Amino acid sequence: MSETLTVLKLGGSVITQKDQRETVDEASLARACDAIEAVCKDERLVVVHGGGSFGHHHAAEHGVSDTDGSTDASGLTAIHRAMGELNETVVDALQERGVGALPVRPLSVAHREEGTLDLPAGSVAAMLEEGFVPVAHGDVVADSGRGGTILSGDDIVVSLSRSLLADRVGLCSTVPGVLDTAGEVIDRIDAYEDVAPALGESEATDVTGGMAHKVCQLLDLDVPASIFDLDGLERFFEDGTAGTVIAGGGSD
């Protein structure tokens, strides 16, 4: 097995029908899992998926976001359970293809303290060492002074990529990359200011921020990251780049 470590996020809008409550996009999930099956025996892989129509609708109903918290345990549990259902579906789809996928439930291990995320990566690293494919998901987490808030899949990707010293990072979305004001894919982004006018908000219900949030986070990574759609997933696995490449390197 290659020493290359890839952290891949499957956007919630990719694997679910995001405008239809708790509905999996079976065809898209199958395509993504087929691509993962083709490479998982040759490299170390961590998969993270978003909430799509499972987590986001519950979060919106209970008024919970990545900044707005709640102390309503039943509401937080509803969000967590919905994400668990989607996670189970993703893990099952991968296992059906012979992928050694194991679920990672962030609520049990992560928390925020004064806005800073603490997401221990020890268990994920151990899974990788044993040849498993950890599958984490956006979730609710305890947040000091706020009760519980949303931990987005994007935040998990960034945190694990840093902790595990990932070699490459990919975000599979429903668009072929970051689009400019003319609707064309931007090949490379080196600074947020260069693309700020083109970055808009997600049209469907989303409590964790849109493309602008993704770009800002990825620019702070030490390794380049790519944003692409399902058509670009195989290319990303082949050469590490697809769609829009976010330069990374923090402030460099």
ChimeraX attribute file (.defattr): number of C-alpha atoms within 10 A of each C-alpha:
attribute: neighborCount
match mode: 1-to-1
recipient: residues
	/A:1	9
	/A:2	9
	/A:3	9
	/A:4	13
	/A:5	18
	/A:6	22
	/A:7	24
	/A:8	25
	/A:9	24
	/A:10	26
	/A:11	21
	/A:12	28
	/A:13	24
	/A:14	24
	/A:15	28
	/A:16	24
	/A:17	18
	/A:18	24
	/A:19	14
	/A:20	14
	/A:21	15
	/A:22	21
	/A:23	15
	/A:24	22
	/A:25	16
	/A:26	14
	/A:27	12
	/A:28	16
	/A:29	19
	/A:30	16
	/A:31	16
	/A:32	21
	/A:33	19
	/A:34	16
	/A:35	15
	/A:36	21
	/A:37	18
	/A:38	13
	/A:39	15
	/A:40	22
	/A:41	17
	/A:42	12
	/A:43	17
	/A:44	22
	/A:45	24
	/A:46	28
	/A:47	24
	/A:48	26
	/A:49	28
	/A:50	29
	/A:51	32
	/A:52	28
	/A:53	26
	/A:54	28
	/A:55	31
	/A:56	29
	/A:57	23
	/A:58	23
	/A:59	29
	/A:60	14
	/A:61	10
	/A:62	17
	/A:63	14
	/A:64	24
	/A:65	21
	/A:66	20
	/A:67	14
	/A:68	14
	/A:69	23
	/A:70	20
	/A:71	15
	/A:72	11
	/A:73	10
	/A:74	10
	/A:75	18
	/A:76	24
	/A:77	15
	/A:78	17
	/A:79	25
	/A:80	24
	/A:81	16
	/A:82	21
	/A:83	27
	/A:84	22
	/A:85	13
	/A:86	25
	/A:87	25
	/A:88	15
	/A:89	15
	/A:90	26
	/A:91	21
	/A:92	17
	/A:93	19
	/A:94	23
	/A:95	16
	/A:96	13
	/A:97	15
	/A:98	12
	/A:99	22
	/A:100	20
	/A:101	24
	/A:102	22
	/A:103	19
	/A:104	19
	/A:105	18
	/A:106	19
	/A:107	19
	/A:108	12
	/A:109	14
	/A:110	19
	/A:111	22
	/A:112	18
	/A:113	12
	/A:114	10
	/A:115	13
	/A:116	10
	/A:117	16
	/A:118	12
	/A:119	18
	/A:120	15
	/A:121	16
	/A:122	11
	/A:123	12
	/A:124	20
	/A:125	16
	/A:126	12
	/A:127	17
	/A:128	17
	/A:129	11
	/A:130	9
	/A:131	17
	/A:132	20
	/A:133	27
	/A:134	23
	/A:135	24
	/A:136	25
	/A:137	31
	/A:138	30
	/A:139	31
	/A:140	30
	/A:141	24
	/A:142	22
	/A:143	25
	/A:144	15
	/A:145	13
	/A:146	16
	/A:147	17
	/A:148	27
	/A:149	25
	/A:150	28
	/A:151	27
	/A:152	22
	/A:153	24
	/A:154	23
	/A:155	20
	/A:156	24
	/A:157	26
	/A:158	18
	/A:159	18
	/A:160	19
	/A:161	23
	/A:162	15
	/A:163	13
	/A:164	16
	/A:165	15
	/A:166	21
	/A:167	17
	/A:168	22
	/A:169	26
	/A:170	27
	/A:171	29
	/A:172	28
	/A:173	23
	/A:174	17
	/A:175	17
	/A:176	20
	/A:177	25
	/A:178	26
	/A:179	19
	/A:180	15
	/A:181	12
	/A:182	7
	/A:183	10
	/A:184	11
	/A:185	16
	/A:186	18
	/A:187	16
	/A:188	17
	/A:189	20
	/A:190	18
	/A:191	17
	/A:192	14
	/A:193	9
	/A:194	9
	/A:195	18
	/A:196	13
	/A:197	11
	/A:198	15
	/A:199	17
	/A:200	14
	/A:201	11
	/A:202	14
	/A:203	9
	/A:204	15
	/A:205	16
	/A:206	21
	/A:207	22
	/A:208	23
	/A:209	16
	/A:210	15
	/A:211	17
	/A:212	18
	/A:213	15
	/A:214	17
	/A:215	25
	/A:216	17
	/A:217	16
	/A:218	28
	/A:219	23
	/A:220	17
	/A:221	21
	/A:222	19
	/A:223	19
	/A:224	22
	/A:225	27
	/A:226	29
	/A:227	29
	/A:228	24
	/A:229	20
	/A:230	21
	/A:231	17
	/A:232	20
	/A:233	27
	/A:234	19
	/A:235	15
	/A:236	24
	/A:237	20
	/A:238	11
	/A:239	9
	/A:240	18
	/A:241	22
	/A:242	25
	/A:243	27
	/A:244	20
	/A:245	25
	/A:246	30
	/A:247	21
	/A:248	21
	/A:249	14
	/A:250	15
	/A:251	10
	/A:252	10
